[in-house]
Amino acid sequence: MTPDDYVGEADEAYGNRVFLRHYCLHLAGPDPSTELPDFPADARAARGFNGDIDRLLRRWRAALSRDDASNLSRRVARKSLLAVAGLVSVHDGTWTTDRAAAAARWAEIDPSLAPGLARLVALCDGGGASADETAELLASGGIAERIATRFATDIGLWPALD
């Protein structure tokens, strides 16, 4: 990232500032996060991190026929569960990026997603899925779409690209 990625009022820039303040470990030179406030676990920050989940869902679906299914399924799992962590953070009012813990918590909130969330957690740590299973993850009504829809409803998405 460049300093320009932190400037402005857009959700992505806001999310970048939250990330810099709460998740980055300063190693050398002046720490740019010292000038930033503590940010609450709010919808704007969650949207800044994952408000592109609908765009990614479309890209993943387009990539299904050309990308290695195993790698694609792991990318789908990791990003989808990060969006779930945003849902949990906003719902519970505290930050988390722990994908497995967020999946377990969201399964309590929406038990209908529990099997799909458990499969995504397994894919994050495991070998990835077959082409058929990856297509199932990305299908209409599949777990990735259900997470993206819930994220859009509860938190919102980045504005459409022109």
N, C-alpha and C positions, 0 to 999 in steps of 0.2 A: 504494500500500500504506500501511497504518497501522502504528504500532509493534506493535500486537497481532498482526499477521501474522507476526511473527518470534518470538513467544513460544510455548512449549510443546514437547512432545516428539513431536508428530505429524510425519510425513514431510514434509508441505507446509511447515510452519514451519521444519523443519531445512533443507530445500532453499532456502527464502527466506534463511536466515542464510548458507548457503554462497554463494548468489548475491550477497548484499550484500558479503560478504568478498572474493570472488574476481573478480567481474565488474562491480561498480558503480564508477563513477568519482565520487569525492567532489568537489563543486563549492563548497559554502559551508556555514558553520556547523560545529558539532562533528561529527566523523566518527564515526558510530555503529559502523563496522566495526572500529575500533581495539581494541575490547574483545573481539572475536571471535577464536578461534584460527584457524590455518590448517587447512583441512579436507582430508582425503585424498580422492582420487578413489574413492569407495566406493559400494556399492549403495544405501545409505540416501540419500545426496545425489542420486544419479541418479534414484531413486524419487521424491524430493522434487520434482525438476524435471519429471519426465514420467510419474509413476505414474498419471496420469489418461488415458493413451493409449487404454485400452479404452473409457472413457467418451466420449472424443472420437470414436473410431471409430463408436460407436453414434449420436452426434449428427450426424456427417458423413453417415452413411447416411440418416438421417431428413431431412437437409437437401438431399439430392440432387435431389429432385423440385421443390424450391421455390427454391433458391439458384442464382445464376449459376455454371455449371459451371467456368468459367475461374477465377473467384475461389476457389471451393471447392477446386479441384485445387491451387492454390498454397498454401492453408492446410494441406491434407493433406500436401503435400510438405514444407513448412517444419517442421511439428510432427513428422512421421514421421522426418525426418532429424535433428531435435534428439534424438529418442529413440535413434536410431542413434548419435549422438555420445555419449550416455550409455552405451550398450553398449560402445562403443570405449573410453571413459574407464575403465570398470570392468575391462574385459578387459586393457587395456594398463597400468593403474595410473597414468594421468596425465590431467589434465583437457583436454578439447577441446570447443569449441562450433563448430568449423569444419565446417559441414555437408558440403561437398564432400570435404574430406580424410577425414572420418569415413566417408562413403559408400565412398570408395576403399579405405580400410582394412578396412571390414566386408566388402566384396566379396572381399578376400583371405581373410578368415576363413570366410565362407560364400559361395562362388562362385555358388551357385544363386540368390542375390539380386542378383547384379551387374547384370543388365539392368534390373530394377525400380528399383534404387538410382540407376542412371544416368539413368533417366527422371525420377525425383523431383528430382535435381539440376537437370536441364534445366528442369523446371517452376518451381523456385524462382526462377530467373533469367529465365525466358522469359514467354511470353504466356499460359500456362495451357492446359488441355486442353479438349477437346470434352466434351459430356455423356456420350457413349458411353465415351470413354477414362476420364473421371472415375469412371463406374460400374464400369469394369474395375479401377481402382485400389482401389476400396472393396468389390469383390466378395468373397465367401467364397473364401479361398485367394489373394486378391490381395495385392499388396505391402504395403498398409497393415495388413492383418490379420496377415500373416507377421511384420512388425516388431513389432506389438503382442503377438503370441504369444511371440516370442523375448524381448521385454522382460519379459513376465510370468514366463516361465520363469527367465531369468537374473538378473533384478533384483527383480521383484515389482511389485505395483500398490497403489494406495491402497485402504484398506478400502472395502467397498461402502457406498453411501449408504443410510441407513434411510428 
